[in-house]
Amino acid sequence: MLVKSFGAAVFGIDATIITIEVNLAQGINFFLVGLPDAAVKESQQRIKAALTNNELRYPGKEITVNMAPADIRKEGSTFDLPIAIGILAASEQAKRSILEEYMMLGELSLDGDIKPMTGILPIALAAKAHGFKGIIIPAENAHEAIMVEGIDVIPVKTLQDVINFLEDSSCIEPLISNQEHLTNSNEVYEIDFSDVKGQENIKRAFEISAAGGHNLILIGPPGAGKSMLAKRLPTILPSMSIPEALETTKIHSVVGKLPKNHPLVMQRPFRKPHHTISDVALVGGGSYPQPGEISLAHNGVLFLDELPEYKRTVLEVMRQPMEDRMVTISRAKFTIDYPAGFMLVAAMNPCPCGYHNHPERECTCGNGVVQRYLNKVSGPLLDRIDLHVEVTPVSYNELRDTKPEESSKLIRERVLKARQIQQSRFNAEAAPTNANSEMSSRQVRKYCQLDDSSAIILKRAMEKFGFSARAYDRILKVARTIADLNGSTDIGVPEIAEAVQYRSLDRKEWGN
């Protein structure tokens, strides 16, 4: 007898439907075909023990299990449940009438319990897209699947629960999606820009960065507040839309980093990898490809503290994802794309001792040491960072000042107004553009036109400081954002002059 059940395999952050075909014939053997890995091949032993321990009969026949499409490699233990149910249905120990309406996934323990898994959200989205009525999954994963509207989520704890559901589908009530509740309760920050004393010029740079989605690097001595400022950037960024939240949640679901109390990621991610991180851990990949830190920071912020301490190769592999907003992992037989639309915030000392150009303390670094330290970060990478901001220490009087500082809420309101201006500007564009930092060269020429006075200022700056062509585009994009914050249609001299100030690391005299 031939029976079909349905599972799914996750590649990248998307799922592919896998058809499990189980055939019983004369003989005593077990064949599992369709490019299964070692974990899938071991399912026979888990299934056999689970059936025996639940007083179910393991068929004494030749069992052939085909996992189609056969040219896609199947990985992991989540196919235990659809294979087991296929065997039970083929041996008439479970009803098969509604098998084609449901997708099912889960790892079986030897006593028949169904263990939780990763990647449920993309699997539920794929089930809905392919017209399945519902999805039968481990109860501990149900909080993820209910993010998908229009599909029944059947939570099960044991193999017997699945058998009972196939016998009588009314015995388990499907869970209902409640996205509205989650979106209203999930975005609460414990930190705020009102905690930051002084440093108004630095806060201004962060406001520009948030308004235009610009990358930013902070240069300053130890204890100047670089990390404190960076952690507060997400508090002034616009809230994520539901499509953004679902895409971000898919990435976190695939790597198993989705907390149970927050099944939908509504806060923009803030990732802070240590400087000892490897290339693969940062950009993704591995023998079984997984998203890296830059994909986990998608739609959020990637903070690299002590930037020169990262390995040169680690920093260089970020250059292409920063331009393409996508990471492509290539293997001999397949290619996987991971989204990487993150804002980069980096921090570094101006020199090894940390006190180069300090207003009060003397730098102890010798001649050429500062330049060699700065050269650890390549010019092409710095070109891709829009704002270079020098952070100065906060004085004692500023720390003691009891005057209330501007809150993240007020800064965010200005950021949202600037973003609305950008959305109105880019609505007519064929290619999706969410912020000024994402403008193409054609869009820069169209939306960043300068009058004669502004053009002269920019030309003089280019000649004096030796800016590159990429830095030229970055200056225009930042100036466009400043104009949006100022409510100005045109880019004038003040906007260009302020944008030029944020290219300090490009200047020829820096570090000399």
Steps between C-alpha positions, in 0.01 A plus 500: 500500500626848411436798732615861471567744784657844483789674674734787414869583480641848567758640258624844591196659661241340271344155515451239228216247518621142532266215407552185710393193301475178704446167325454159666581183305585135555829442682679629808716805443513878530607731219525878541573687176499861384841635614449469880785598730616292799240648737216412260635147448502444875124566511431127453631418847315789666175416323524128577557566872224763515246264341597212729482714815152622402364148434495560126616242248812553293412331168694181429517581130726669252462872569613745232500869588562749220556868580414709195638702330780245504771745383475721813707396801285436810654592833402467865268289710177691435384246240447237772132587543386497132695176439350334809147609411554382143602156629201485736257608228646251250458221757144619579577604856417866429237660279625644172191694386629848600874441465521706180343800674770538765874543514670345803846525654674399819773282650385190686650393829512129578187523716298673227528857623540766228793735553515868393691612190632811327375679188127463565401846371632456141349150498157634603523769231584234240209283617260791453646588159450141378141483612521270800211526743726478803832405649557237772801602708652459848298690759809693610530652151137607470575857611700550178255344257202707618669805347371373164136584443268279296637160601405264784776438754463161669726470808590143598714357778508129418469264206169382643366858482558497124331164457200622699478816292503302174222285643293798620621846401274666756697357793764777474387861465709695244684800641400845374742770387503824698757726332337821619555414868862410438580813299350719770684337789843415367684830446611633838849641560666526839760752378455851362700788357389705798757299699783657298640821646633765261651392166235681297707477181524122538125469554452708186711250304292210634182682400632542145607135494155381609317737265686381190603148600867600481796299630697674774841472668590654836860599573587596855699417814402225746204592720369773269163323466528337157333172600236679708401712201501209256265289714241779488483525121213245468287718732479776236455278195152461343297200614518195278209428270335158514684381182832617650420332831410171329819502294711575807318234701562241226875551534493469879270198474740316266788533748282424804546841666132589531390542864174333602351817645567697178401282203501802268812717497369858509801673654769571247788259568818628664787258448839549665742220402836476678811602306624138501212395272584295189413582140234227484339601829472859376371453144351150527582167339654181633466138389128530580449868407351723768442877512782704654496804724445742213181314404386483862537880496273529193263798536698604807845600619834318488739652756871425463684631805881543486489477119879475437516194727292293256695284260559672167337212310187527716458867422568458129227236452245759614565733210282330241204433736506868601451595135262222391308464828515126435738212582539223244637165623608280208561127513564247223133404459305796637505869581332664800419868544466659842369858536748742659333843503666623818626834627866479598614689809870462574711641783874536534769682693697762304827320580628200703521698824164664425593865557604638160350851462370482859436850641658424840712183487818452299533222244790263573508339155818549298538640149306304241329283762169683465497462123588129519217452750250675275621302199363185662167619363516512122411807298233317294320402822513855637367626166186295565441669836309825452563678829837527675440652843762608752379439856645721772482421873218647704616762748430483874264799482296330226477179703378694804252708303141420606342652191285233327640372172297449184325162500512233231131560439555860391797410279302215350216732402739704287647182354153377403418829325822474298424137413150596384652758266729231358214254454302761307806565286571134421143376455520558126825304466484155340771355726409500871692769691427546869748771600750746357794269574358248251488741206663382178738720301214598271285599796785701651529700177123549495430590863829653617550786257707794624487870426820683400595603855457149639691348209795734563510406869500129417765540230735680739450231762570224247824667394618590850425170675549257210154342519430201273216475249311271741547755780354763263180295467488445877528872566212571263281234663570634848433856381167382356407354840601819681281698261210262570544550875505875443185477288685639198426395143843605373849420626671824597838611630419423869403141415813442289727659760357284778523182289867570420577524872399136537789371282781551753677167441528575128702814555862482393629657821319259735746295704803715410 
